[in-house]
């Protein structure tokens, strides 16, 4: 991966790798049961939170297939962390990556999720040279689906009740965008988006 200078900067956010001092922010993110509603995980206790921080800290490079980059998104004006975004290099042969993001519940409705997800999309396409980036989510998570749609991603699949999650069958939605489509999608995001989904 080409050398990156952190933080990555968006209009309002600074995105940087996780560090030892970020436990409180990880606690606010992953200690909240609301955050885990549509994730495979459950709200974490202190030990699990510390282990999760270690995992986040290990996601620092994109040198080979399977690597991931996890970035804490901080509001530049206040220094307050609002969420995190991740880019996983899924396949070198097929030049494919996957994005993910988590937002603190009290930071919803300001467009931060779209802003930080766009930053890692840009990294995937313009720095890593990916051909295709996907996003996967619980089909009931309409707020997250709205983020992907604002990024210009295409809803490619609905996998009906394909996984047993937390004691119930869950369906999965798959979204994707190609490098050739990214320029137009980025322009739409920069101009405030093109969908009527509520901001996340």
N, C-alpha and C positions, 0 to 999 in steps of 0.2 A: 504494500500500500504506500502511495506517496506520503511524504511527511506532512502531517497536519499541524496547524497552529491552533491551540485552544485558548479561549473558548471559541466555538463556532458562534457567530453572531447573526441573529435575525433582527427584525425591526425592534422587538421588545425584549428578546431573550438572549442570554448567554448559555451555551451548552458546553459542558466540560465533563471529562471522565470523573467517576466517583473517587472519593478519597476517604481516609480514616475518620475525618471529622464530619462525615455525612450521615452518621447513625440516626440522629434526630429526624432528619428529612426522610430517611428510609422508614423510620418508625411511623411518621405521619402518613406516608404512602401505603405501606404494606401491613401496618398494624390495624388498619381500618377495614372492617368487614365489608363496607360498601364497595371498596376497591376490588374485592375478590368476587363480587357477584357473578361475573361472567368469565372469571379466570379458573384455571384448574386448581389453584391453590386456595387455602383458607387464611384468615387473619393470623398473623404470626406473633408468637411470643418473643421475648427478648433474645433467647438463644437463636431462634430461627431468623430473627431480624439481623443479628450479627453475621450469621452464615450467609444470609442473602446479600448483605453489604459486601462480604468477601467475594461472592460470585460476581456482583456488579463490578467490583474493582478489577476483577480478572478479565473483563470484557473491554480490552483497551486497544486491540489491534485487529486489522483485517488483512493478514498476510496470506492466509490460505483458506480453502474451503472449510466451513464449520466454525470459523472464527466469528466473534461478535464484538460490537462496539456499543457500550451502554453509556449514555450521557445524561447527566442531571441538568434539567432546564431551570435556570435562575432568572427571575425578573430583574433586568438590569437596573431599573430605577430604584428598587428597594432592597435587592440582594436576597429576596425570598424565593426559595425553591417552589416551583409549581407542579413539577412532574418529571418524568424521565422518558427517554426515547431510545430505542435500540435498533440497530441494523445487523442482521445476521447474513453472512455470506453462505448461501445455501448450496450453490453448485458453481464450481469453476468452469466445468465443461459447458454448461448451459448458461453461464454468466447470469445467474439468478440470485437475488437477495430477498430478504423478508424484513419488513418493518413491524415494530410494535411500539406501544406507548401507554403510559399510565399517567393519569392526572389526579392531583389531590381533589377530593370531593368539593372542598370550599373554593376551588379555583375554576370550576366549570362555568361555562357561559361567556368566556372572554376570548375565545378563539385560540387559546394557548396550545391545545392539542394539535390543531391544524398547523400552527406555526412551527412547532418543534418537529412534527412528522415531516413537514415539507423540507426542513433542514437536513434530515437524515436521508430523505429521498434524493435531494440534490447531491449529497455526498455519494450515494450509491451510483447514480447515473453519471455525474460530471467528474468525480474523482476516482472512483473505483472502476468505472467503465462498464457497469452492468447493462445487460440487454433487457432484463425484466425484473421487476420488483413486485412482490405479492404482499397481501395482508390477509390474515385469517382471523376470524372472530366468531363468537357465539352469535347465531342468527338473531337472537333476541336483543342484542346490544345495538339498538338503533342509533344511539348517540355516536358510538364508534364508527358505525357504518357511514354516518353523515360526514365524519372526518375524512374517510377514504374517498367518498364521493366528491367532497370539496377539493381533494387533491387530484381529481380527474381520473381516479381509478375506476375500472370497469368491473361490474359484478359478474363474475364468470361462472360461479357454481353455488348451488345450495345443496349441501350434503345432508339429507334428511335423517335425523336421529342416528347419526353415524357414530356417536360416542356416548358412553355411559359415564356421566360426570356428576359427582356429588349426589348420588342416589336417584338420578333421573336421566332419561335419554335427552341428549342435546343435539341440535342441528348446527352445522357449521357453514358460514358464508365465506367464500373466497373471492378476493378482489385482486386485480392486477393492472399494471401499467408497463408499457414498453418504452425504451429509451427514445424511440422515434416520436412518441406521443408526449414526452416530458416537457418539451419547450412550450407547447400550447397549454398544457396543464399548469405549468409554473406561471405563465402569464395570467391565467384565470385566477390562481391563488393570489398573486400580487395585486390583482385588481378587485379583490374582495370576494372571489369565488363566484360560481355560477349556479349553485343550487339553493333551494329554499330551506334546507335542513338547518335546525338550530345550531348555533355555535357551540363548540365544546372546548 
